């Protein structure tokens, strides 16, 4: 498949989203990712509610090694694997991986070429021993404030900090791989939820330094663009329209048949339309509502202006761009369904990113991995009978 990370072995000590997302990016790009979970299975497999999709989304193209990390035999298995591993990814709670005996200093002794990526709630500092979750840092990092209406902070509609934090971990790993080519040595890489959230808030922090008032949440902001909002449609649906240039404005008015606005000096510029928003936007809303969603989509497409129907997650399964652009991969789900999920969202030369393996069953690859280490079948059966492996 000509995958760029083919030949690299990754030991993944992870759960939930941040760590598994980092591992998924490595796996999709060709690395052999071994997800190390307890004999009873990663608890992420059993999450309900909004956690139902975590394991299925972030576990394709990975192997499962189910082993008791607290047993001496289990530790020995990991140490043997670490001798030939290239990358280790972990996102256990503060201090957990060290107590288990797999901290960076220990693993570096075993393999000084190992790139060790630790994904935590916080980087070094006063908070680093705290436990954190995606929603926790959305609250303390300003994202929930910016997403909700005034006085009503709301978390974003996906695990955006977990996912972005995992991406920063991936970036750090790729940097360390490049450096290892020059030095021959591994590296400790750490990414964290809170600092990731702060990075995403950087543009608003910069904005706050330029004004003498508090930064308003997104729903209460005055947009930089005169038309940049959701509109109601004739058939009781909704659609987003954005006009971000004067060419957009001209084509918008022409296609909808509102040429009189093109001759109105008050609306001749983006800033002018913002100044006239008190009367202009309510009138625009009234006019847009005379059309169905399908009619608006057709006109906006004809005018080549930014627009978007308001989609739900399930709508993406049949999205024309995702399907015809081959941005979805078929994945088998725990309930037996075959569905399409998003793949690594970049084009990378002529590399075809594909699903090589479905999310694994608990310990699906344990026997194969142990056999590679030279453990015979009798010993494997003994480990299984003792509950050391699954």
Protein Blocks (a to p, Z undefined) as FASTA:
>chain_A
ZZakgoiacddddehjlmmmmmmmmmmnopacdddddfkopfklmpghjllmmmmmmmgh
iacddddfkbmklmmmmmmmmmmpmbdcdfbdehklmmnopafklmmmmomkbccddddf
bdcdjklmpccdfklmmmmnommmmmmcehiacddfbdfklmmmmmmmmmmmmmmmmmmm
mnopacdddddfklmmmmmmmmmmmmmmmpccdcddfklpccfbfbdcddddfkopacdd
ddfbfklmmmmmmmnopaklmmmmklmpmklmmmmmmmmmmmmmmmmmmpcfklmmmmmm
mnopacdddddfklmmmgmklmmnopaccdddfkopacdddddfbdehjbccddfbdcdd
ehklmmmmmmmnopafklmmmmmmnomaZZ
